[in-house]
């Protein structure tokens, strides 16, 4: 890292370290239990000093999501699975053509969305199944914060879908290019996608006005809304990039806030659920807590050359977990 190591306070001695046994591709908390999503087959549950590995898929785990009560996973075995902190995995759906299930999302009312190829599916809270064929392969899924509305990213834009509105035509927001990950602002006013190129694109839903957010050195793979939705924290550069969304126009005509400059690219970000703090993982293995107000840093993990691949806070913001490409992982108790 470019900052002088001796000037950065550290909480590394409060981290419980563990070896996850393989690349960590996702992280979630179920109450006090940290759930490490492995690249192949299994989830690793860690609660205090107890570790439990649960096989969920017969191949690679391609996507995961959580609402704090359960973890939903999709795999290259064509299955969608669900597991709670104290239960066994349950297969929710099995793709009849054994297509990869590579996107999942959980709605505010407990509905579940997933995709296989060009098809997006929603299982409502009542158990009803809805399906929509997107214009091209589904690259990202997200629920709006209110109501049953799903945002689907794909080539040349996004589709806004109300699964319960029978016969209603989905709305399309266009922008040329390959749109990958997608997120909706906590107030429901903006949609933002990460592009194949080093950029973000967004729309203000009230009038479909475009927002172009560029200047990255690599593709943006990690997005996280800060507490209150004032900023969108992003990876993809040699610093933490925070786009302002605290006004009616979002980042239109405004510059991002740039914090924690380093000599290595940010690989993953996770905003604290209550405080103006962002956990930032780097491609060289370092993990830092970054305070938004003044850019102050606290070290959680020092660099070791192994990229940080996953970060997550518990619901109260008292625990932070991280995972790396090599399987080295840890849980910080604040």
HELIX and SHEET records of a PDB file:
HELIX    1   1 UNK A    5  UNK A    7  5                                   3    
HELIX    2   2 UNK A   12  UNK A   14  5                                   3    
HELIX    3   3 UNK A  227  UNK A  229  5                                   3    
SHEET    1   A 5 UNK A   9  UNK A  10  0                                        
SHEET    2   A 5 UNK A 297  UNK A 301  1                                        
SHEET    3   A 5 UNK A 287  UNK A 291 -1                                        
SHEET    4   A 5 UNK A 277  UNK A 282 -1                                        
SHEET    5   A 5 UNK A 266  UNK A 271 -1                                        
SHEET    1   B 4 UNK A  15  UNK A  19  0                                        
SHEET    2   B 4 UNK A 328  UNK A 333 -1                                        
SHEET    3   B 4 UNK A 319  UNK A 324 -1                                        
SHEET    4   B 4 UNK A 308  UNK A 313 -1                                        
SHEET    1   C 7 UNK A  24  UNK A  30  0                                        
SHEET    2   C 7 UNK A  33  UNK A  38 -1                                        
SHEET    3   C 7 UNK A  40  UNK A  47 -1                                        
SHEET    4   C 7 UNK A  50  UNK A  66 -1                                        
SHEET    5   C 7 UNK A  70  UNK A  75 -1                                        
SHEET    6   C 7 UNK A  79  UNK A  84 -1                                        
SHEET    7   C 7 UNK A  90  UNK A  94 -1                                        
SHEET    1   D 4 UNK A 103  UNK A 106  0                                        
SHEET    2   D 4 UNK A 112  UNK A 116 -1                                        
SHEET    3   D 4 UNK A 119  UNK A 123 -1                                        
SHEET    4   D 4 UNK A 129  UNK A 133 -1                                        
SHEET    1   E 6 UNK A 140  UNK A 143  0                                        
SHEET    2   E 6 UNK A 150  UNK A 161 -1                                        
SHEET    3   E 6 UNK A 171  UNK A 184 -1                                        
SHEET    4   E 6 UNK A 190  UNK A 195 -1                                        
SHEET    5   E 6 UNK A 200  UNK A 204 -1                                        
SHEET    6   E 6 UNK A 209  UNK A 213 -1                                        
SHEET    1   F 4 UNK A 223  UNK A 225  0                                        
SHEET    2   F 4 UNK A 231  UNK A 234 -1                                        
SHEET    3   F 4 UNK A 240  UNK A 244 -1                                        
SHEET    4   F 4 UNK A 257  UNK A 259 -1                                        
END                                                                             
